[in-house]
Amino acid sequence: MNTRSFLRFVLSSFALATATTPRSALAAASEEVRLVAELIWGTNGPKPDDVELRPIAPELEKRLRRIFKWRSYYEIERKPVVTRAPKPTQVQMSKECRLEILHLGGHEFEIQLFGKGVLVVKKRQRIVPGETVVLGGDDKNDDAWFVVLSLARPGTDRRG
């Protein structure tokens, strides 16, 4: 299995919470949910001098290292996201990376991740406090990029 196939396999099965909870459309329409989206780059190479990259949180790095092979993980972008059913929320993480998040009610979301305008991952996912969802794809030079989604702590744009 090559790196690309392995990465797709792991990412498709790397959901930390997968249960579903049906909710009425009326209840879902009235709920506003605040999330945090982080665009992360995984690499075995050195950190480029000409790009502003930040180290990721130690607990997130520990989680990623248990699953993935890269030595270094850098935060490229962090964005607060406010989503409300029934309309999807679009989040431009970089010029080539975009998210569409549809709040289905409760802790249920449909998430679509696009890289260079192409759908990379589409999944229905439960996001609960303290847990994260990791989506991503291959990059050039055997590197990878990830989008990590989590609920924001109340009153902040930080992960909860």
PyMOL commands that set and color helices and strands:
alter all, ss='L'
color gray80, all
select helices_A, chain A and resi 3-13+25-29+58-67+140-142
alter helices_A, ss='H'
color red, helices_A
select strands_A, chain A and resi 32-43+54-55+72-84+89-92+97-105+108-115+118-126+132-138+144-151
alter strands_A, ss='S'
color yellow, strands_A
deselect
rebuild
show_as cartoon
